[in-house]
Amino acid sequence: MRIDEALAESKPLAVKFGAAVLNIEYRPPSFTIEEMVAADADKDNPDRLVEMLQSLIQGWDLTRLETVNQENGETFTREVPVDITNPDDVRKYVPNNIIMGIIKAVRADNDPSGE
């Protein structure tokens, strides 16, 4: 097998946060030893974590609530997706516990011992 063949692979994963579940589609090959070490070393660097998430995650069902002001002065709230491809969205809306929860779940999913 060539490395480039494995890089095309993606995998679904359900990440639990209490009663809530975040469904992600991620690329296991992009989570290298170098990425794991960098994630630990840079866990307080939001830009590094955003870059790592963007290389790892192909898609997710993470949403946020947005208040919309209408021309008539009324407001309403709607659910909108958080765009993983937009670094500003990830920095602004995704709390650290979700980022670290994703990293922890991906590590566990890739642990050959199953622990």
N, CA, C and O atoms as CSV, one atom per row, in Angstrom:
chain,resi,resn,atom,element,x,y,z
A,1,MET,N,N,0.839,-1.177,0.000
A,1,MET,CA,C,0.000,0.000,0.000
A,1,MET,C,C,0.889,1.246,0.000
A,1,MET,O,O,1.897,1.319,0.702
A,2,ARG,N,N,0.480,2.211,-0.805
A,2,ARG,CA,C,1.171,3.504,-0.827
A,2,ARG,C,C,0.487,4.450,0.162
A,2,ARG,O,O,-0.717,4.348,0.398
A,3,ILE,N,N,1.259,5.360,0.732
A,3,ILE,CA,C,0.705,6.327,1.684
A,3,ILE,C,C,-0.402,7.149,1.053
A,3,ILE,O,O,-1.403,7.435,1.710
A,4,ASP,N,N,-0.248,7.538,-0.210
A,4,ASP,CA,C,-1.274,8.369,-0.851
A,4,ASP,C,C,-2.607,7.643,-0.957
A,4,ASP,O,O,-3.650,8.296,-0.984
A,5,GLU,N,N,-2.610,6.309,-1.017
A,5,GLU,CA,C,-3.864,5.560,-1.045
A,5,GLU,C,C,-4.591,5.672,0.295
A,5,GLU,O,O,-5.814,5.806,0.336
A,6,ALA,N,N,-3.837,5.617,1.377
A,6,ALA,CA,C,-4.443,5.728,2.707
A,6,ALA,C,C,-4.921,7.148,3.002
A,6,ALA,O,O,-5.871,7.338,3.761
A,7,LEU,N,N,-4.271,8.138,2.408
A,7,LEU,CA,C,-4.636,9.530,2.674
A,7,LEU,C,C,-6.018,9.891,2.149
A,7,LEU,O,O,-6.635,10.839,2.634
A,8,ALA,N,N,-6.507,9.154,1.172
A,8,ALA,CA,C,-7.817,9.444,0.589
A,8,ALA,C,C,-8.957,8.962,1.495
A,8,ALA,O,O,-10.114,9.321,1.281
A,9,GLU,N,N,-8.635,8.165,2.483
A,9,GLU,CA,C,-9.615,7.553,3.352
A,9,GLU,C,C,-10.246,8.558,4.319
A,9,GLU,O,O,-9.555,9.433,4.840
A,10,SER,N,N,-11.548,8.439,4.558
A,10,SER,CA,C,-12.209,9.240,5.587
A,10,SER,C,C,-13.117,8.318,6.395
A,10,SER,O,O,-13.475,7.225,5.958
A,11,LYS,N,N,-13.478,8.791,7.583
A,11,LYS,CA,C,-14.195,7.920,8.509
A,11,LYS,C,C,-15.178,8.742,9.339
A,11,LYS,O,O,-14.842,9.842,9.778
A,12,PRO,N,N,-16.402,8.221,9.562
A,12,PRO,CA,C,-17.345,8.923,10.440
A,12,PRO,C,C,-17.034,8.608,11.905
A,12,PRO,O,O,-16.540,7.529,12.230
A,13,LEU,N,N,-17.332,9.565,12.775
A,13,LEU,CA,C,-17.126,9.363,14.207
A,13,LEU,C,C,-18.139,10.208,14.971
A,13,LEU,O,O,-18.329,11.387,14.670
A,14,ALA,N,N,-18.782,9.602,15.951
A,14,ALA,CA,C,-19.701,10.324,16.837
A,14,ALA,C,C,-18.938,10.697,18.099
A,14,ALA,O,O,-18.412,9.828,18.795
A,15,VAL,N,N,-18.881,11.993,18.391
A,15,VAL,CA,C,-18.160,12.495,19.562
A,15,VAL,C,C,-19.211,12.923,20.589
A,15,VAL,O,O,-20.038,13.795,20.318
A,16,LYS,N,N,-19.169,12.300,21.769
A,16,LYS,CA,C,-20.179,12.567,22.792
A,16,LYS,C,C,-19.757,13.699,23.718
A,16,LYS,O,O,-18.615,13.771,24.172
A,17,PHE,N,N,-20.710,14.575,23.979
A,17,PHE,CA,C,-20.568,15.669,24.938
A,17,PHE,C,C,-21.792,15.606,25.843
A,17,PHE,O,O,-22.798,16.265,25.577
A,18,GLY,N,N,-21.710,14.821,26.903
A,18,GLY,CA,C,-22.870,14.601,27.757
A,18,GLY,C,C,-23.953,13.893,26.953
A,18,GLY,O,O,-23.719,12.822,26.395
A,19,ALA,N,N,-25.144,14.498,26.897
A,19,ALA,CA,C,-26.247,13.903,26.137
A,19,ALA,C,C,-26.195,14.268,24.653
A,19,ALA,O,O,-26.892,13.664,23.838
A,20,ALA,N,N,-25.373,15.251,24.306
A,20,ALA,CA,C,-25.282,15.698,22.911
A,20,ALA,C,C,-24.225,14.897,22.157
A,20,ALA,O,O,-23.265,14.405,22.750
A,21,VAL,N,N,-24.412,14.772,20.844
A,21,VAL,CA,C,-23.464,14.059,19.990
A,21,VAL,C,C,-23.110,14.942,18.802
A,21,VAL,O,O,-23.987,15.469,18.117
A,22,LEU,N,N,-21.807,15.095,18.569
A,22,LEU,CA,C,-21.299,15.807,17.402
A,22,LEU,C,C,-20.817,14.758,16.409
A,22,LEU,O,O,-19.924,13.969,16.718
A,23,ASN,N,N,-21.403,14.749,15.225
A,23,ASN,CA,C,-21.001,13.806,14.189
A,23,ASN,C,C,-19.965,14.475,13.297
A,23,ASN,O,O,-20.184,15.564,12.768
A,24,ILE,N,N,-18.825,13.793,13.143
A,24,ILE,CA,C,-17.775,14.322,12.281
A,24,ILE,C,C,-17.390,13.284,11.240
A,24,ILE,O,O,-17.593,12.085,11.429
A,25,GLU,N,N,-16.841,13.758,10.159
A,25,GLU,CA,C,-16.209,12.925,9.135
A,25,GLU,C,C,-14.754,13.387,9.133
A,25,GLU,O,O,-14.461,14.545,8.838
A,26,TYR,N,N,-13.841,12.461,9.470
A,26,TYR,CA,C,-12.448,12.871,9.582
A,26,TYR,C,C,-11.522,11.979,8.769
A,26,TYR,O,O,-11.893,10.886,8.341
A,27,ARG,N,N,-10.321,12.470,8.571
A,27,ARG,CA,C,-9.296,11.745,7.818
A,27,ARG,C,C,-8.289,11.168,8.814
A,27,ARG,O,O,-7.397,11.886,9.267
A,28,PRO,N,N,-8.415,9.878,9.164
A,28,PRO,CA,C,-7.468,9.277,10.105
A,28,PRO,C,C,-6.004,9.465,9.697
A,28,PRO,O,O,-5.165,9.696,10.567
A,29,PRO,N,N,-5.667,9.374,8.409
A,29,PRO,CA,C,-4.256,9.524,8.042
A,29,PRO,C,C,-3.680,10.906,8.329
A,29,PRO,O,O,-2.462,11.053,8.429
A,30,SER,N,N,-4.530,11.919,8.464
A,30,SER,CA,C,-3.998,13.255,8.705
A,30,SER,C,C,-3.620,13.455,10.174
A,30,SER,O,O,-2.992,14.454,10.524
A,31,PHE,N,N,-3.999,12.519,11.021
A,31,PHE,CA,C,-3.695,12.618,12.449
A,31,PHE,C,C,-2.418,11.828,12.725
A,31,PHE,O,O,-2.456,10.716,13.251
A,32,THR,N,N,-1.307,12.422,12.363
A,32,THR,CA,C,-0.005,11.769,12.478
A,32,THR,C,C,0.580,11.975,13.877
A,32,THR,O,O,0.048,12.737,14.684
A,33,ILE,N,N,1.672,11.288,14.139
A,33,ILE,CA,C,2.380,11.471,15.408
A,33,ILE,C,C,2.766,12.935,15.564
A,33,ILE,O,O,2.640,13.508,16.646
A,34,GLU,N,N,3.231,13.528,14.489
A,34,GLU,CA,C,3.602,14.940,14.533
A,34,GLU,C,C,2.408,15.816,14.926
A,34,GLU,O,O,2.556,16.749,15.715
A,35,GLU,N,N,1.234,15.517,14.380
A,35,GLU,CA,C,0.029,16.278,14.722
A,35,GLU,C,C,-0.342,16.093,16.190
A,35,GLU,O,O,-0.728,17.053,16.857
A,36,MET,N,N,-0.228,14.857,16.700
A,36,MET,CA,C,-0.564,14.609,18.102
A,36,MET,C,C,0.374,15.374,19.036
A,36,MET,O,O,-0.075,15.979,20.010
A,37,VAL,N,N,1.660,15.349,18.745
A,37,VAL,CA,C,2.633,16.067,19.568
A,37,VAL,C,C,2.385,17.569,19.484
A,37,VAL,O,O,2.424,18.267,20.497
A,38,ALA,N,N,2.129,18.063,18.277
A,38,ALA,CA,C,1.866,19.492,18.090
A,38,ALA,C,C,0.591,19.909,18.819
A,38,ALA,O,O,0.526,21.000,19.385
A,39,ALA,N,N,-0.417,19.048,18.804
A,39,ALA,CA,C,-1.674,19.365,19.497
A,39,ALA,C,C,-1.435,19.490,20.994
A,39,ALA,O,O,-1.980,20.386,21.638
A,40,ASP,N,N,-0.633,18.604,21.545
A,40,ASP,CA,C,-0.324,18.689,22.973
A,40,ASP,C,C,0.500,19.931,23.289
A,40,ASP,O,O,0.226,20.639,24.259
A,41,ALA,N,N,1.497,20.186,22.476
A,41,ALA,CA,C,2.400,21.316,22.724
A,41,ALA,C,C,1.706,22.656,22.527
A,41,ALA,O,O,2.000,23.622,23.231
A,42,ASP,N,N,0.787,22.715,21.572
A,42,ASP,CA,C,0.149,23.984,21.209
A,42,ASP,C,C,-1.310,24.071,21.639
A,42,ASP,O,O,-2.078,24.826,21.043
A,43,LYS,N,N,-1.708,23.316,22.661
A,43,LYS,CA,C,-3.128,23.300,23.011
A,43,LYS,C,C,-3.660,24.662,23.454
A,43,LYS,O,O,-4.871,24.878,23.481
A,44,ASP,N,N,-2.758,25.578,23.801
A,44,ASP,CA,C,-3.181,26.923,24.169
A,44,ASP,C,C,-3.053,27.916,23.016
A,44,ASP,O,O,-3.308,29.107,23.191
A,45,ASN,N,N,-2.658,27.429,21.832
A,45,ASN,CA,C,-2.503,28.275,20.646
A,45,ASN,C,C,-3.702,28.054,19.732
A,45,ASN,O,O,-3.734,27.063,19.002
A,46,PRO,N,N,-4.690,28.950,19.749
A,46,PRO,CA,C,-5.904,28.724,18.971
A,46,PRO,C,C,-5.664,28.591,17.472
A,46,PRO,O,O,-6.350,27.811,16.813
A,47,ASP,N,N,-4.718,29.327,16.924
A,47,ASP,CA,C,-4.469,29.227,15.485
A,47,ASP,C,C,-3.960,27.845,15.108
A,47,ASP,O,O,-4.362,27.297,14.082
A,48,ARG,N,N,-3.096,27.283,15.912
A,48,ARG,CA,C,-2.553,25.948,15.636
A,48,ARG,C,C,-3.648,24.893,15.730
A,48,ARG,O,O,-3.710,23.977,14.910
A,49,LEU,N,N,-4.518,25.029,16.743
A,49,LEU,CA,C,-5.610,24.065,16.889
A,49,LEU,C,C,-6.594,24.153,15.725
A,49,LEU,O,O,-7.094,23.133,15.252
A,50,VAL,N,N,-6.868,25.363,15.269
A,50,VAL,CA,C,-7.769,25.545,14.128
A,50,VAL,C,C,-7.175,24.884,12.887
A,50,VAL,O,O,-7.881,24.182,12.164
A,51,GLU,N,N,-5.893,25.101,12.637
A,51,GLU,CA,C,-5.230,24.475,11.485
A,51,GLU,C,C,-5.304,22.956,11.568
A,51,GLU,O,O,-5.581,22.284,10.575
A,52,MET,N,N,-5.054,22.418,12.768
A,52,MET,CA,C,-5.100,20.974,12.928
A,52,MET,C,C,-6.509,20.439,12.672
A,52,MET,O,O,-6.680,19.433,11.983
A,53,LEU,N,N,-7.517,21.114,13.229
A,53,LEU,CA,C,-8.896,20.679,12.995
A,53,LEU,C,C,-9.245,20.711,11.516
A,53,LEU,O,O,-9.888,19.793,11.007
A,54,GLN,N,N,-8.827,21.755,10.832
A,54,GLN,CA,C,-9.144,21.876,9.409
A,54,GLN,C,C,-8.469,20.789,8.583
A,54,GLN,O,O,-9.029,20.345,7.581
A,55,SER,N,N,-7.282,20.353,8.980
A,55,SER,CA,C,-6.625,19.276,8.231
A,55,SER,C,C,-7.241,17.921,8.567
A,55,SER,O,O,-7.192,16.996,7.757
A,56,LEU,N,N,-7.817,17.805,9.752
A,56,LEU,CA,C,-8.365,16.536,10.221
A,56,LEU,C,C,-9.811,16.312,9.794
A,56,LEU,O,O,-10.163,15.220,9.346
A,57,ILE,N,N,-10.650,17.337,9.929
A,57,ILE,CA,C,-12.096,17.173,9.752
A,57,ILE,C,C,-12.528,17.553,8.340
A,57,ILE,O,O,-12.208,18.632,7.842
A,58,GLN,N,N,-13.256,16.647,7.714
A,58,GLN,CA,C,-13.832,16.929,6.396
A,58,GLN,C,C,-15.208,17.551,6.510
A,58,GLN,O,O,-15.620,18.333,5.653
A,59,GLY,N,N,-15.908,17.206,7.558
A,59,GLY,CA,C,-17.242,17.748,7.750
A,59,GLY,C,C,-17.750,17.437,9.146
A,59,GLY,O,O,-17.258,16.523,9.808
A,60,TRP,N,N,-18.742,18.205,9.592
A,60,TRP,CA,C,-19.360,17.974,10.892
A,60,TRP,C,C,-20.746,18.568,10.895
A,60,TRP,O,O,-21.107,19.327,9.995
A,61,ASP,N,N,-21.527,18.224,11.910
A,61,ASP,CA,C,-22.883,18.771,11.999
A,61,ASP,C,C,-22.998,19.799,13.124
A,61,ASP,O,O,-24.071,19.973,13.702
A,62,LEU,N,N,-21.896,20.476,13.432
A,62,LEU,CA,C,-21.888,21.491,14.484
A,62,LEU,C,C,-22.631,22.741,14.003
A,62,LEU,O,O,-22.378,23.261,12.916
A,63,THR,N,N,-23.552,23.202,14.846
A,63,THR,CA,C,-24.330,24.405,14.522
A,63,THR,C,C,-24.280,25.374,15.705
A,63,THR,O,O,-23.850,25.027,16.805
A,64,ARG,N,N,-24.729,26.587,15.440
A,64,ARG,CA,C,-24.831,27.601,16.480
A,64,ARG,C,C,-26.131,28.363,16.244
A,64,ARG,O,O,-26.718,28.307,15.164
A,65,LEU,N,N,-26.563,29.074,17.278
A,65,LEU,CA,C,-27.766,29.902,17.141
A,65,LEU,C,C,-27.357,31.312,16.748
A,65,LEU,O,O,-26.383,31.864,17.259
A,66,GLU,N,N,-28.123,31.876,15.834
A,66,GLU,CA,C,-27.855,33.228,15.341
A,66,GLU,C,C,-29.142,34.033,15.432
A,66,GLU,O,O,-30.204,33.571,15.013
A,67,THR,N,N,-29.042,35.228,15.977
A,67,THR,CA,C,-30.202,36.124,16.052
A,67,THR,C,C,-30.213,37.005,14.811
A,67,THR,O,O,-29.206,37.621,14.462
A,68,VAL,N,N,-31.357,37.055,14.156
A,68,VAL,CA,C,-31.519,37.828,12.929
A,68,VAL,C,C,-32.474,38.982,13.199
A,68,VAL,O,O,-33.576,38.777,13.708
A,69,ASN,N,N,-32.055,40.187,12.861
A,69,ASN,CA,C,-32.904,41.371,12.989
A,69,ASN,C,C,-33.584,41.635,11.652
A,69,ASN,O,O,-32.921,41.815,10.631
A,70,GLN,N,N,-34.894,41.657,11.670
A,70,GLN,CA,C,-35.653,41.910,10.451
A,70,GLN,C,C,-35.848,43.406,10.261
A,70,GLN,O,O,-35.694,44.190,11.198
A,71,GLU,N,N,-36.187,43.791,9.036
A,71,GLU,CA,C,-36.407,45.206,8.714
A,71,GLU,C,C,-37.537,45.820,9.529
A,71,GLU,O,O,-37.522,47.018,9.811
A,72,ASN,N,N,-38.519,45.001,9.908
A,72,ASN,CA,C,-39.661,45.522,10.674
A,72,ASN,C,C,-39.344,45.650,12.169
A,72,ASN,O,O,-40.228,45.986,12.957
A,73,GLY,N,N,-38.109,45.389,12.562
A,73,GLY,CA,C,-37.697,45.528,13.955
A,73,GLY,C,C,-37.808,44.260,14.780
A,73,GLY,O,O,-37.295,44.193,15.897
A,74,GLU,N,N,-38.473,43.260,14.238
A,74,GLU,CA,C,-38.598,41.996,14.961
A,74,GLU,C,C,-37.315,41.173,14.783
A,74,GLU,O,O,-36.570,41.335,13.817
A,75,THR,N,N,-37.100,40.308,15.732
A,75,THR,CA,C,-35.934,39.414,15.642
A,75,THR,C,C,-36.394,37.963,15.741
A,75,THR,O,O,-37.456,37.668,16.289
A,76,PHE,N,N,-35.587,37.078,15.208
A,76,PHE,CA,C,-35.823,35.647,15.370
A,76,PHE,C,C,-34.467,34.952,15.433
A,76,PHE,O,O,-33.448,35.495,15.005
A,77,THR,N,N,-34.483,33.761,15.966
A,77,THR,CA,C,-33.259,32.976,16.109
A,77,THR,C,C,-33.322,31.797,15.153
A,77,THR,O,O,-34.355,31.146,15.001
A,78,ARG,N,N,-32.190,31.543,14.516
A,78,ARG,CA,C,-32.118,30.392,13.613
A,78,ARG,C,C,-30.824,29.625,13.899
A,78,ARG,O,O,-29.861,30.163,14.446
A,79,GLU,N,N,-30.841,28.378,13.515
A,79,GLU,CA,C,-29.675,27.512,13.672
A,79,GLU,C,C,-28.876,27.560,12.375
A,79,GLU,O,O,-29.426,27.349,11.294
A,80,VAL,N,N,-27.577,27.837,12.483
A,80,VAL,CA,C,-26.715,27.898,11.300
A,80,VAL,C,C,-25.486,27.018,11.524
A,80,VAL,O,O,-25.019,26.880,12.655
A,81,PRO,N,N,-24.968,26.428,10.461
A,81,PRO,CA,C,-23.788,25.578,10.610
A,81,PRO,C,C,-22.533,26.407,10.918
A,81,PRO,O,O,-22.402,27.549,10.477
A,82,VAL,N,N,-21.620,25.805,11.681
A,82,VAL,CA,C,-20.298,26.392,11.896
A,82,VAL,C,C,-19.419,25.826,10.786
A,82,VAL,O,O,-19.264,24.610,10.666
A,83,ASP,N,N,-18.852,26.702,9.987
A,83,ASP,CA,C,-18.087,26.304,8.798
A,83,ASP,C,C,-16.656,25.933,9.188
A,83,ASP,O,O,-15.860,26.799,9.550
A,84,ILE,N,N,-16.334,24.628,9.110
A,84,ILE,CA,C,-15.000,24.156,9.468
A,84,ILE,C,C,-13.935,24.729,8.538
A,84,ILE,O,O,-12.770,24.818,8.924
A,85,THR,N,N,-14.308,25.115,7.333
A,85,THR,CA,C,-13.323,25.651,6.385
A,85,THR,C,C,-13.021,27.128,6.623
A,85,THR,O,O,-12.094,27.681,6.030
A,86,ASN,N,N,-13.813,27.772,7.502
A,86,ASN,CA,C,-13.621,29.186,7.800
A,86,ASN,C,C,-12.924,29.328,9.158
A,86,ASN,O,O,-13.562,29.144,10.195
A,87,PRO,N,N,-11.615,29.657,9.169
A,87,PRO,CA,C,-10.890,29.750,10.440
A,87,PRO,C,C,-11.514,30.732,11.424
A,87,PRO,O,O,-11.475,30.500,12.633
A,88,ASP,N,N,-12.087,31.820,10.926
A,88,ASP,CA,C,-12.714,32.799,11.814
A,88,ASP,C,C,-13.935,32.201,12.523
A,88,ASP,O,O,-14.144,32.448,13.711
A,89,ASP,N,N,-14.740,31.418,11.800
A,89,ASP,CA,C,-15.882,30.738,12.401
A,89,ASP,C,C,-15.422,29.812,13.520
A,89,ASP,O,O,-15.983,29.816,14.616
A,90,VAL,N,N,-14.397,29.020,13.232
A,90,VAL,CA,C,-13.914,28.055,14.220
A,90,VAL,C,C,-13.373,28.787,15.441
A,90,VAL,O,O,-13.697,28.419,16.570
A,91,ARG,N,N,-12.562,29.804,15.237
A,91,ARG,CA,C,-11.996,30.574,16.355
A,91,ARG,C,C,-13.090,31.249,17.198
A,91,ARG,O,O,-13.027,31.264,18.427
A,92,LYS,N,N,-14.074,31.795,16.519
A,92,LYS,CA,C,-15.100,32.594,17.203
A,92,LYS,C,C,-16.148,31.746,17.919
A,92,LYS,O,O,-16.606,32.116,19.001
A,93,TYR,N,N,-16.534,30.612,17.328
A,93,TYR,CA,C,-17.696,29.890,17.835
A,93,TYR,C,C,-17.403,28.555,18.510
A,93,TYR,O,O,-18.246,28.069,19.263
A,94,VAL,N,N,-16.250,27.946,18.276
A,94,VAL,CA,C,-16.014,26.599,18.798
A,94,VAL,C,C,-15.204,26.673,20.090
A,94,VAL,O,O,-14.034,27.055,20.067
A,95,PRO,N,N,-15.818,26.310,21.215
A,95,PRO,CA,C,-15.097,26.378,22.481
A,95,PRO,C,C,-14.034,25.280,22.586
A,95,PRO,O,O,-14.100,24.249,21.917
A,96,ASN,N,N,-13.070,25.541,23.439
A,96,ASN,CA,C,-11.939,24.633,23.608
A,96,ASN,C,C,-12.366,23.221,24.006
A,96,ASN,O,O,-11.743,22.251,23.574
A,97,ASN,N,N,-13.415,23.086,24.820
A,97,ASN,CA,C,-13.821,21.741,25.232
A,97,ASN,C,C,-14.290,20.901,24.045
A,97,ASN,O,O,-14.126,19.681,24.052
A,98,ILE,N,N,-14.865,21.531,23.037
A,98,ILE,CA,C,-15.274,20.784,21.843
A,98,ILE,C,C,-14.038,20.390,21.036
A,98,ILE,O,O,-13.944,19.260,20.556
A,99,ILE,N,N,-13.106,21.301,20.888
A,99,ILE,CA,C,-11.870,20.993,20.150
A,99,ILE,C,C,-11.130,19.842,20.823
A,99,ILE,O,O,-10.737,18.882,20.160
A,100,MET,N,N,-10.941,19.935,22.132
A,100,MET,CA,C,-10.206,18.890,22.845
A,100,MET,C,C,-10.997,17.581,22.865
A,100,MET,O,O,-10.402,16.503,22.834
A,101,GLY,N,N,-12.326,17.661,22.917
A,101,GLY,CA,C,-13.157,16.455,22.855
A,101,GLY,C,C,-13.011,15.736,21.530
A,101,GLY,O,O,-12.974,14.507,21.491
A,102,ILE,N,N,-12.928,16.494,20.439
A,102,ILE,CA,C,-12.718,15.893,19.111
A,102,ILE,C,C,-11.359,15.210,19.063
A,102,ILE,O,O,-11.249,14.072,18.607
A,103,ILE,N,N,-10.329,15.899,19.532
A,103,ILE,CA,C,-8.980,15.326,19.508
A,103,ILE,C,C,-8.936,14.041,20.336
A,103,ILE,O,O,-8.373,13.037,19.900
A,104,LYS,N,N,-9.523,14.075,21.515
A,104,LYS,CA,C,-9.541,12.895,22.387
A,104,LYS,C,C,-10.284,11.734,21.729
A,104,LYS,O,O,-9.823,10.594,21.782
A,105,ALA,N,N,-11.430,12.015,21.110
A,105,ALA,CA,C,-12.218,10.962,20.461
A,105,ALA,C,C,-11.484,10.370,19.263
A,105,ALA,O,O,-11.534,9.159,19.044
A,106,VAL,N,N,-10.806,11.208,18.488
A,106,VAL,CA,C,-10.050,10.718,17.329
A,106,VAL,C,C,-8.885,9.857,17.796
A,106,VAL,O,O,-8.612,8.806,17.216
A,107,ARG,N,N,-8.205,10.300,18.836
A,107,ARG,CA,C,-7.105,9.477,19.394
A,107,ARG,C,C,-7.624,8.123,19.834
A,107,ARG,O,O,-7.035,7.094,19.503
A,108,ALA,N,N,-8.726,8.112,20.578
A,108,ALA,CA,C,-9.295,6.854,21.052
A,108,ALA,C,C,-9.718,5.970,19.887
A,108,ALA,O,O,-9.530,4.754,19.924
A,109,ASP,N,N,-10.290,6.581,18.854
A,109,ASP,CA,C,-10.753,5.827,17.681
A,109,ASP,C,C,-9.595,5.200,16.919
A,109,ASP,O,O,-9.771,4.190,16.238
A,110,ASN,N,N,-8.414,5.795,17.029
A,110,ASN,CA,C,-7.249,5.293,16.312
A,110,ASN,C,C,-6.313,4.457,17.184
A,110,ASN,O,O,-5.263,4.014,16.718
A,111,ASP,N,N,-6.686,4.240,18.441
A,111,ASP,CA,C,-5.859,3.462,19.355
A,111,ASP,C,C,-6.063,1.974,19.042
A,111,ASP,O,O,-7.169,1.460,19.212
A,112,PRO,N,N,-5.007,1.271,18.585
A,112,PRO,CA,C,-5.174,-0.135,18.228
A,112,PRO,C,C,-5.532,-1.028,19.416
A,112,PRO,O,O,-6.092,-2.108,19.234
A,113,SER,N,N,-5.208,-0.578,20.636
A,113,SER,CA,C,-5.541,-1.392,21.817
A,113,SER,C,C,-6.998,-1.256,22.197
A,113,SER,O,O,-7.508,-2.044,22.993
A,114,GLY,N,N,-7.682,-0.257,21.634
A,114,GLY,CA,C,-9.091,-0.033,21.939
A,114,GLY,C,C,-9.322,0.666,23.259
A,114,GLY,O,O,-10.455,0.730,23.736
A,115,GLU,N,N,-8.260,1.197,23.863
A,115,GLU,CA,C,-8.400,1.878,25.153
A,115,GLU,C,C,-8.549,3.373,24.977
A,115,GLU,O,O,-8.678,4.101,25.962
